[in-house]
């Protein structure tokens, strides 16, 4: 047994658990010791096995991407309290609060002032600039009200600093990820934003952008 690889050991452990035909599987970070490529492969295998066996699987993980990839429903838990339960897409696109938004995926938060609300959209002011077309929140927003604007890194777009719309910032770092680049931007008020852009946006640290 000690000659088996980590992936082989996990497969044996899963086979042992399934041999009794259980209705419920409890999996506590089963891929924690595996490298990324093997983790990705095991995620596909365990999803196929779960569907074939029709067993309910309760899968505990601290890897948010892993939870999104293999789950029908996700429960986000903080200090023993369930913050939100829902389908992966709902958890990611409509987080219940700032903790869930920040915990599941990248998140940017900006303090803004609501300027107007019409037809399910808001105009907000941030750092002296007006941002149009922000989806209206579930609660009733009013003009003049202060709020926090939440945006995923992939929801933001970069443009030359000379543009007319948007917020001005300076590139602090640029990480090449293969299919995209992750930029860290610093705004004039000191706030930090993360932007995920396609690999063509080859901006260097120090560049001013909008």
C-alpha positions as CSV (number, residue, x, y, z in Angstrom):
1,X,0.0,0.0,0.0
2,X,2.8,2.5,0.8
3,X,3.9,2.2,-2.8
4,X,0.7,3.7,-4.2
5,X,0.7,7.3,-5.4
6,X,-1.5,9.9,-3.7
7,X,-4.0,9.7,-6.5
8,X,-4.1,5.9,-6.3
9,X,-4.6,6.0,-2.6
10,X,-7.5,8.4,-3.0
11,X,-9.1,6.1,-5.6
12,X,-8.8,3.1,-3.3
13,X,-10.3,5.1,-0.4
14,X,-13.2,6.2,-2.5
15,X,-13.7,2.6,-3.8
16,X,-13.8,1.3,-0.2
17,X,-16.4,3.9,0.8
18,X,-18.6,3.1,-2.2
19,X,-18.4,-0.7,-1.8
20,X,-21.2,-0.6,0.8
21,X,-23.5,1.3,-1.6
22,X,-24.0,4.2,0.8
23,X,-26.7,6.8,0.3
24,X,-24.5,9.5,1.7
25,X,-20.8,10.2,1.2
26,X,-18.9,12.5,3.6
27,X,-15.7,13.7,1.9
28,X,-13.4,16.0,4.0
29,X,-10.9,17.7,1.7
30,X,-10.1,14.4,-0.1
31,X,-7.8,16.1,-2.6
32,X,-5.8,18.2,-0.2
33,X,-2.5,16.3,-0.8
34,X,-2.7,16.1,-4.6
35,X,-1.1,18.4,-7.2
36,X,-3.3,20.6,-9.3
37,X,-3.4,18.5,-12.4
38,X,-4.3,15.4,-10.4
39,X,-6.9,17.3,-8.4
40,X,-8.6,18.4,-11.6
41,X,-8.7,14.9,-12.9
42,X,-10.1,13.5,-9.6
43,X,-12.8,16.2,-9.6
44,X,-14.1,14.9,-12.9
45,X,-13.9,11.3,-11.7
46,X,-15.6,11.8,-8.4
47,X,-18.4,13.8,-10.1
48,X,-18.9,10.9,-12.6
49,X,-18.9,8.3,-9.8
50,X,-21.4,10.4,-7.7
51,X,-23.8,10.7,-10.6
52,X,-23.5,7.0,-11.4
53,X,-24.0,5.9,-7.8
54,X,-26.8,8.4,-7.1
55,X,-25.4,8.9,-3.7
56,X,-25.6,12.3,-2.0
57,X,-22.1,13.7,-1.4
58,X,-21.2,16.2,1.3
59,X,-17.8,17.6,0.1
60,X,-15.8,19.8,2.5
61,X,-13.2,22.0,0.8
62,X,-11.4,25.3,1.3
63,X,-10.7,25.5,-2.5
64,X,-13.4,27.8,-3.9
65,X,-12.8,26.8,-7.5
66,X,-13.1,23.1,-6.6
67,X,-16.4,23.8,-4.9
68,X,-17.7,25.6,-7.9
69,X,-16.6,22.9,-10.3
70,X,-18.2,19.8,-8.7
71,X,-21.2,21.0,-6.7
72,X,-24.9,21.2,-7.3
73,X,-25.3,23.4,-4.3
74,X,-22.7,25.2,-2.1
75,X,-23.0,26.2,1.5
76,X,-20.6,29.0,2.5
77,X,-19.8,28.7,6.3
78,X,-18.1,31.2,8.5
79,X,-17.3,30.5,12.2
80,X,-19.9,27.7,12.2
81,X,-22.6,29.8,10.7
82,X,-24.1,29.3,7.2
83,X,-23.8,32.6,5.3
84,X,-25.4,31.5,2.1
85,X,-26.7,28.3,0.4
86,X,-27.3,28.1,-3.4
87,X,-26.2,26.9,-6.8
88,X,-22.6,27.8,-7.7
89,X,-23.7,30.4,-10.2
90,X,-26.0,32.1,-7.7
91,X,-23.2,32.1,-5.0
92,X,-20.8,33.6,-7.5
93,X,-23.0,36.1,-9.2
94,X,-25.3,37.1,-6.4
95,X,-23.5,36.8,-3.1
96,X,-25.6,37.4,0.0
97,X,-23.0,39.7,1.7
98,X,-19.5,41.1,1.4
99,X,-18.0,38.0,3.1
100,X,-19.4,35.6,0.5
101,X,-18.4,37.9,-2.3
102,X,-14.8,38.2,-1.0
103,X,-14.5,34.5,-0.1
104,X,-15.8,33.0,-3.4
105,X,-13.7,34.4,-6.2
106,X,-11.9,37.7,-6.5
107,X,-13.8,40.8,-5.4
108,X,-13.4,44.5,-5.6
109,X,-15.3,46.9,-3.3
110,X,-15.7,50.7,-3.9
111,X,-17.4,53.2,-1.7
112,X,-19.9,55.1,-3.9
113,X,-22.8,57.5,-3.6
114,X,-26.1,56.7,-5.4
115,X,-27.0,59.5,-7.9
116,X,-30.1,58.1,-9.6
117,X,-32.1,54.9,-9.9
118,X,-34.2,54.2,-13.0
119,X,-35.3,51.1,-14.9
120,X,-33.5,48.7,-12.6
121,X,-30.1,50.5,-13.0
122,X,-28.2,53.0,-10.9
123,X,-25.9,55.8,-11.6
124,X,-23.3,56.2,-8.8
125,X,-20.5,58.6,-8.1
126,X,-17.0,57.5,-7.1
127,X,-13.9,59.7,-6.8
128,X,-15.5,62.5,-8.6
129,X,-16.5,60.3,-11.6
130,X,-20.0,59.0,-12.5
131,X,-20.5,55.3,-13.2
132,X,-23.7,54.5,-15.2
133,X,-25.6,51.3,-15.7
134,X,-24.9,49.6,-12.3
135,X,-27.5,47.0,-11.6
136,X,-29.9,48.2,-8.9
137,X,-29.5,46.3,-5.6
138,X,-32.2,44.1,-4.1
139,X,-32.8,46.7,-1.4
140,X,-34.4,50.1,-2.3
141,X,-31.6,52.5,-3.2
142,X,-32.2,56.2,-3.0
143,X,-30.4,59.2,-4.5
144,X,-27.8,60.5,-2.1
145,X,-27.4,57.2,-0.3
146,X,-23.9,55.9,0.4
147,X,-23.2,52.3,-0.7
148,X,-20.5,49.8,-1.6
149,X,-20.1,48.8,-5.2
150,X,-19.0,45.2,-5.7
151,X,-17.4,43.9,-9.0
152,X,-15.5,40.8,-10.0
153,X,-12.0,41.3,-11.5
154,X,-13.3,39.9,-14.9
155,X,-16.2,42.4,-14.9
156,X,-13.8,45.4,-15.2
157,X,-12.3,46.7,-18.4
158,X,-9.1,48.6,-18.9
159,X,-8.8,51.6,-21.3
160,X,-6.2,54.3,-22.0
161,X,-5.9,56.9,-19.2
162,X,-7.0,59.7,-21.7
163,X,-10.5,58.2,-22.0
164,X,-13.6,60.2,-20.8
165,X,-15.3,57.6,-18.7
166,X,-14.3,55.5,-15.7
167,X,-11.9,55.7,-12.8
168,X,-8.2,56.6,-13.2
169,X,-5.6,54.3,-11.6
170,X,-2.0,53.2,-11.8
171,X,-0.8,49.7,-12.5
172,X,1.0,48.3,-9.4
173,X,1.6,44.7,-10.7
174,X,0.8,42.5,-13.7
175,X,0.8,38.8,-13.5
176,X,0.8,36.6,-16.6
177,X,-1.6,33.7,-16.2
178,X,-1.5,32.2,-19.7
179,X,-5.0,32.8,-20.8
180,X,-5.2,36.2,-19.1
181,X,-3.3,38.8,-17.1
182,X,-4.2,39.8,-13.5
183,X,-3.5,43.5,-12.8
184,X,-3.4,45.2,-9.4
185,X,-4.4,48.9,-9.7
186,X,-4.1,51.7,-7.2
187,X,-6.7,54.5,-7.3
188,X,-6.0,58.1,-6.2
189,X,-7.7,57.5,-2.8
190,X,-5.5,54.6,-2.1
191,X,-8.1,51.9,-2.9
192,X,-6.8,48.8,-4.7
193,X,-8.6,47.1,-7.6
194,X,-7.9,43.8,-9.3
195,X,-8.6,43.4,-13.0
196,X,-8.6,40.2,-15.0
197,X,-8.0,41.1,-18.7
198,X,-7.1,39.1,-21.8
199,X,-3.5,38.5,-22.5
200,X,-3.3,41.3,-25.2
201,X,-3.5,43.9,-22.4
202,X,0.3,43.9,-21.8
203,X,0.5,46.9,-19.5
204,X,3.5,47.4,-17.3
205,X,3.7,48.5,-13.7
206,X,3.6,52.3,-13.4
207,X,1.2,52.7,-16.4
208,X,-1.8,55.0,-15.9
209,X,-5.1,53.4,-17.0
210,X,-8.8,54.1,-16.8
